[in-house]
């Protein structure tokens, strides 16, 4: 089965959109590392979810709080911009891909 150009273009756009998620994840890890430099050792934010207790304590709603705290503590950092830009990139290209696939 060969894909036509009308099918390949939305898939390529979706692939590029996925890179927004990859970049967002890398930026998120850097944000968490910087926030943890200013937190006591017993109150560190985990970079990955290991237990259900971690999930309830730190995700998903506190994610916005962590980003807001990061921007307040590091106003000169460009990571805040890149975090939101990567999410916009992810959702814009992802939705464009979905719409184009529905049209085909």
BARO-872329 format. One record per residue: residue number from 1; residue in three letters; y negated, z, x negated of N, C-alpha, C, O in turn. Coordinates in Angstrom, 2 decimals. Example, Ala and Ser with C-alpha at 12.3 -4.5 7.8 and 13.67 -1.06 7.14 Angstrom:
BEGIN
     n   res   n.north      n.up    n.east   ca.north     ca.up   ca.east   c.north      c.up    c.east   o.north      o.up    o.east
     1   ala      5.69      7.80    -13.19       4.50      7.80    -12.30      3.30      7.80    -13.20      3.32      8.46    -14.24
     2   ser      2.25      7.08    -12.85       1.06      7.14    -13.67     -0.03      7.87    -12.90     -1.14      8.04    -13.41
***
This chain:
BEGIN
     n   res   n.north      n.up    n.east   ca.north     ca.up   ca.east   c.north      c.up    c.east   o.north      o.up    o.east
     1   unk      1.17      0.00     -0.83       0.00      0.00      0.00     -1.24      0.00     -0.88     -1.41      0.87     -1.74
     2   unk     -2.09     -0.96     -0.66      -3.32     -1.06     -1.44     -4.50     -0.63     -0.59     -4.61     -0.95      0.60
     3   unk     -5.38      0.11     -1.23      -6.58      0.54     -0.53     -7.67     -0.51     -0.66     -7.83     -1.14     -1.71
     4   unk     -8.40     -0.70      0.42      -9.52     -1.64      0.38    -10.76     -0.93     -0.14    -10.78      0.29     -0.29
     5   unk    -11.78     -1.72     -0.40     -13.04     -1.16     -0.88    -13.64     -0.22      0.15    -14.26      0.78     -0.22
     6   unk    -13.48     -0.52      1.42     -14.02      0.34      2.48    -13.34      1.70      2.49    -13.92      2.68      2.98
     7   unk    -12.14      1.78      1.96     -11.44      3.06      1.88    -11.68      3.75      0.54    -11.71      4.98      0.47
     8   unk    -11.85      2.98     -0.51     -12.04      3.56     -1.84    -13.41      4.19     -2.02    -13.53      5.21     -2.70
     9   unk    -14.43      3.61     -1.43     -15.79      4.15     -1.61    -15.89      5.57     -1.06    -16.40      6.44     -1.78
    10   unk    -15.44      5.86      0.18     -15.52      7.26      0.64    -14.68      8.21     -0.21    -15.07      9.36     -0.41
    11   unk    -13.54      7.75     -0.69     -12.71      8.60     -1.54    -13.40      8.90     -2.87    -13.32     10.02     -3.37
    12   unk    -14.08      7.90     -3.43     -14.82      8.12     -4.69    -15.99      9.08     -4.46    -16.26      9.93     -5.31
    13   unk    -16.67      8.94     -3.33     -17.78      9.84     -3.02    -17.25     11.27     -2.83    -17.87     12.23     -3.29
    14   unk    -16.12     11.41     -2.16     -15.50     12.73     -1.99    -15.09     13.34     -3.31    -15.24     14.54     -3.52
    15   unk    -14.55     12.51     -4.21     -14.18     12.99     -5.54    -15.40     13.51     -6.29    -15.34     14.58     -6.90
    16   unk    -16.50     12.77     -6.25     -17.73     13.22     -6.91    -18.25     14.50     -6.27    -18.79     15.37     -6.95
    17   unk    -18.10     14.62     -4.95     -18.51     15.84     -4.27    -17.71     17.05     -4.72    -18.25     18.16     -4.80
    18   unk    -16.44     16.85     -5.01     -15.60     17.96     -5.48    -16.12     18.53     -6.80    -15.95     19.72     -7.06
    19   unk    -16.74     17.70     -7.62     -17.28     18.19     -8.88    -18.43     19.16     -8.65    -18.71     20.00     -9.50
    20   unk    -19.10     19.05     -7.51     -20.11     20.04     -7.17    -19.48     21.42     -7.01    -20.07     22.42     -7.40
    21   unk    -18.28     21.46     -6.44     -17.57     22.73     -6.31    -17.13     23.28     -7.66    -17.18     24.49     -7.88
    22   unk    -16.70     22.41     -8.54     -16.29     22.84     -9.88    -17.48     23.43    -10.63    -17.38     24.50    -11.23
    23   unk    -18.60     22.73    -10.59     -19.79     23.21    -11.28    -20.29     24.50    -10.64    -20.72     25.42    -11.35
    24   unk    -20.23     24.59     -9.31     -20.62     25.81     -8.63    -19.77     27.01     -9.03    -20.28     28.12     -9.18
    25   unk    -18.48     26.78     -9.21     -17.59     27.86     -9.64    -17.91     28.33    -11.05    -17.94     29.53    -11.33
    26   unk    -18.16     27.39    -11.93     -18.50     27.75    -13.32    -19.82     28.51    -13.36    -19.94     29.50    -14.08
    27   unk    -20.80     28.06    -12.59     -22.08     28.76    -12.54    -21.90     30.15    -11.92    -22.52     31.11    -12.38
    28   unk    -21.04     30.26    -10.89     -20.78     31.56    -10.27    -20.21     32.54    -11.28    -20.63     33.70    -11.32
    29   unk    -19.26     32.09    -12.11     -18.69     32.96    -13.13    -19.77     33.44    -14.11    -19.76     34.60    -14.52
    30   unk    -20.68     32.56    -14.47     -21.76     32.95    -15.38    -22.70     33.96    -14.71    -23.16     34.90    -15.35
    31   unk    -22.98     33.76    -13.44     -23.81     34.71    -12.69    -23.16     36.08    -12.66    -23.82     37.09    -12.91
    32   unk    -21.86     36.13    -12.36     -21.14     37.40    -12.30    -21.14     38.08    -13.68    -21.33     39.29    -13.78
    33   unk    -20.93     37.30    -14.73     -20.95     37.88    -16.08    -22.30     38.50    -16.41    -22.37     39.59    -16.97
    34   unk    -23.38     37.82    -16.05     -24.71     38.37    -16.32    -25.00     39.59    -15.46    -25.59     40.56    -15.94
    35   unk    -24.59     39.58    -14.20     -24.79     40.76    -13.35    -24.00     41.96    -13.90    -24.49     43.09    -13.86
    36   unk    -22.81     41.71    -14.39     -21.98     42.80    -14.91    -22.55     43.41    -16.19    -22.22     44.55    -16.52
    37   unk    -23.39     42.67    -16.91     -24.01     43.26    -18.11    -24.96     44.39    -17.75    -25.24     45.25    -18.59
    38   unk    -25.46     44.40    -16.53     -26.41     45.43    -16.10    -25.79     46.44    -15.13    -26.50     47.27    -14.56
    39   unk    -24.49     46.39    -14.95     -23.81     47.33    -14.06    -22.96     48.29    -14.88    -22.50     47.93    -15.96
    40   unk    -22.74     49.49    -14.37     -21.86     50.43    -15.08    -20.42     49.92    -15.07    -20.04     49.16    -14.17
    41   unk    -19.62     50.33    -16.04     -18.23     49.83    -16.12    -17.40     50.10    -14.88    -16.50     49.32    -14.57
    42   unk    -17.67     51.18    -14.16     -16.85     51.48    -12.98    -17.29     50.68    -11.75    -16.62     50.74    -10.72
    43   unk    -18.40     49.95    -11.84     -18.90     49.18    -10.69    -19.03     47.69    -11.02    -19.94     47.03    -10.54
    44   unk    -18.13     47.18    -11.83     -18.15     45.77    -12.21    -17.69     44.89    -11.05    -16.81     45.27    -10.28
    45   unk    -18.30     43.71    -10.92     -17.91     42.74     -9.91    -16.78     41.91    -10.50    -16.94     41.35    -11.59
    46   unk    -15.63     41.81     -9.82     -14.54     41.01    -10.38    -14.85     39.51    -10.29    -15.43     39.06     -9.31
    47   unk    -14.47     38.78    -11.30     -14.68     37.33    -11.30    -13.66     36.63    -10.40    -13.92     35.54     -9.91
    48   unk    -12.52     37.26    -10.20     -11.48     36.69     -9.34    -10.96     37.78     -8.41    -10.96     38.96     -8.75
    49   unk    -10.51     37.37     -7.27      -9.97     38.31     -6.29     -8.52     38.60     -6.66     -7.70     37.69     -6.79
    50   unk     -8.22     39.87     -6.84      -6.87     40.26     -7.20     -6.20     41.04     -6.06     -5.01     40.87     -5.79
    51   unk     -6.98     41.88     -5.40      -6.41     42.70     -4.34     -7.21     42.50     -3.05     -8.32     41.97     -3.06
    52   unk     -6.62     42.94     -1.96      -7.31     42.88     -0.67     -8.53     43.78     -0.67     -9.54     43.47     -0.04
    53   unk     -8.44     44.90     -1.38      -9.58     45.82     -1.50    -10.77     45.12     -2.17    -11.91     45.30     -1.74
    54   unk    -10.50     44.33     -3.21     -11.57     43.56     -3.85    -12.18     42.56     -2.88    -13.39     42.37     -2.85
    55   unk    -11.33     41.93     -2.09     -11.83     40.95     -1.13    -12.77     41.59     -0.12    -13.85     41.06      0.15
    56   unk    -12.37     42.72      0.42     -13.19     43.40      1.42    -14.50     43.89      0.80    -15.55     43.83      1.44
    57   unk    -14.45     44.37     -0.43     -15.63     44.96     -1.07    -16.64     43.92     -1.55    -17.85     44.13     -1.44
    58   unk    -16.16     42.79     -2.08     -17.05     41.85     -2.75    -17.21     40.49     -2.08    -18.16     39.78     -2.41
    59   unk    -16.34     40.11     -1.18     -16.40     38.77     -0.61    -16.19     38.84      0.88    -15.69     39.87      1.33
    60   unk    -16.52     37.87      1.68     -17.38     36.72      1.41    -18.86     37.00      1.61    -19.69     36.38      0.95
    61   unk    -19.21     37.92      2.51     -20.64     38.16      2.78    -21.41     38.71      1.59    -22.55     38.31      1.39
    62   unk    -20.85     39.62      0.80     -21.62     40.10     -0.36    -21.92     39.03     -1.41    -22.73     39.27     -2.31
    63   unk    -21.28     37.86     -1.31     -21.58     36.79     -2.26    -23.06     36.47     -2.22    -23.70     36.31     -3.26
    64   unk    -23.62     36.37     -1.02     -25.06     36.06     -0.90    -25.89     37.20     -1.49    -26.94     36.96     -2.10
    65   unk    -25.42     38.42     -1.32     -26.13     39.57     -1.88    -26.11     39.50     -3.42    -27.11     39.80     -4.07
    66   unk    -24.97     39.12     -3.99     -24.88     39.01     -5.45    -25.82     37.93     -5.97    -26.49     38.13     -6.99
    67   unk    -25.89     36.81     -5.29     -26.78     35.73     -5.72    -28.23     36.18     -5.61    -29.04     35.91     -6.50
    68   unk    -28.57     36.87     -4.54     -29.93     37.37     -4.35    -30.28     38.41     -5.44    -31.37     38.39     -6.00
    69   unk    -29.33     39.31     -5.72     -29.55     40.31     -6.77    -29.72     39.64     -8.13    -30.54     40.07     -8.95
    70   unk    -28.95     38.60     -8.36     -29.07     37.88     -9.63    -30.46     37.28     -9.76    -31.08     37.38    -10.82
    71   unk    -30.96     36.67     -8.71     -32.28     36.04     -8.76    -33.37     37.10     -8.95    -34.38     36.84     -9.62
    72   unk    -33.18     38.26     -8.38     -34.15     39.35     -8.54    -34.12     39.90     -9.97    -35.17     40.19    -10.54
    73   unk    -32.93     40.04    -10.55     -32.82     40.62    -11.89    -33.10     39.62    -13.00    -33.57     40.00    -14.08
    74   unk    -32.83     38.35    -12.75     -33.03     37.30    -13.77    -33.88     36.18    -13.17    -33.36     35.07    -12.98
    75   unk    -35.15     36.42    -12.87     -35.96     35.40    -12.21    -36.20     34.16    -13.07    -36.49     33.08    -12.54
    76   unk    -36.09     34.29    -14.39     -36.34     33.16    -15.27    -35.10     32.27    -15.45    -35.21     31.18    -16.02
    77   unk    -33.96     32.70    -15.00     -32.72     31.96    -15.19    -32.63     30.76    -14.25    -33.00     30.84    -13.08
    78   unk    -32.13     29.65    -14.78     -31.94     28.44    -13.99    -30.58     28.42    -13.28    -30.30     27.50    -12.51
    79   unk    -29.75     29.42    -13.53     -28.44     29.46    -12.88    -28.56     29.55    -11.37    -27.75     29.00    -10.63
    80   unk    -29.58     30.26    -10.90     -29.82     30.38     -9.46    -30.03     28.99     -8.86    -29.43     28.67     -7.83
    81   unk    -30.85     28.17     -9.47     -31.09     26.81     -8.99    -29.80     25.99     -9.03    -29.47     25.30     -8.07
    82   unk    -29.07     26.06    -10.14     -27.86     25.25    -10.28    -26.77     25.67     -9.32    -25.96     24.85     -8.90
    83   unk    -26.73     26.96     -8.97     -25.74     27.41     -7.99    -26.00     26.74     -6.64    -25.09     26.18     -6.04
    84   unk    -27.25     26.81     -6.16     -27.56     26.20     -4.86    -27.51     24.68     -4.92    -27.10     24.04     -3.95
    85   unk    -27.91     24.10     -6.04     -27.85     22.64     -6.17    -26.40     22.15     -6.14    -26.12     21.11     -5.54
    86   unk    -25.50     22.88     -6.77     -24.09     22.45     -6.76    -23.48     22.58     -5.37    -22.67     21.74     -4.97
    87   unk    -23.86     23.60     -4.62     -23.36     23.72     -3.24    -23.92     22.60     -2.36    -23.21     22.04     -1.52
    88   unk    -25.20     22.27     -2.55     -25.79     21.17     -1.79    -25.09     19.85     -2.14    -24.81     19.04     -1.27
    89   unk    -24.80     19.66     -3.42     -24.10     18.47     -3.90    -22.72     18.40     -3.25    -22.32     17.35     -2.74
    90   unk    -22.00     19.50     -3.28     -20.65     19.55     -2.71    -20.67     19.19     -1.23    -19.92     18.31     -0.81
    91   unk    -21.49     19.85     -0.45     -21.48     19.63      0.99    -22.08     18.28      1.39    -21.59     17.65      2.33
    92   unk    -23.11     17.83      0.70     -23.71     16.54      1.03    -22.74     15.39      0.78    -22.53     14.55      1.66
    93   unk    -22.14     15.36     -0.41     -21.21     14.27     -0.70    -19.91     14.42      0.09    -19.31     13.42      0.47
    94   unk    -19.48     15.66      0.33     -18.28     15.85      1.13    -18.46     15.38      2.56    -17.59     14.69      3.09
    95   unk    -19.58     15.73      3.18     -19.82     15.27      4.55    -20.05     13.77      4.60    -19.62     13.11      5.55
    96   unk    -20.72     13.21      3.60     -20.90     11.75      3.55    -19.54     11.06      3.48    -19.32     10.07      4.16
    97   unk    -18.65     11.58      2.66     -17.32     11.01      2.55    -16.57     11.08      3.86    -15.92     10.11      4.26
    98   unk    -16.65     12.22      4.54     -15.96     12.38      5.83    -16.51     11.39      6.85    -15.75     10.75      7.58
    99   unk    -17.83     11.28      6.91     -18.43     10.35      7.88    -18.02      8.92      7.58    -17.68      8.17      8.50
   100   unk    -18.04      8.53      6.31     -17.65      7.16      5.95    -16.17      6.91      6.24    -15.80      5.80      6.64
   101   unk    -15.32      7.90      6.06     -13.90      7.72      6.39    -13.68      7.60      7.89    -12.77      6.91      8.33
   102   unk    -14.51      8.28      8.67     -14.38      8.18     10.12    -14.84      6.82     10.63    -14.33      6.31     11.62
   103   unk    -15.81      6.23      9.94     -16.31      4.92     10.33    -15.28      3.83     10.03    -15.12      2.88     10.79
   104   unk    -14.57      3.99      8.91     -13.57      3.00      8.50    -12.46      3.01      9.46    -11.50      2.25      9.31
***
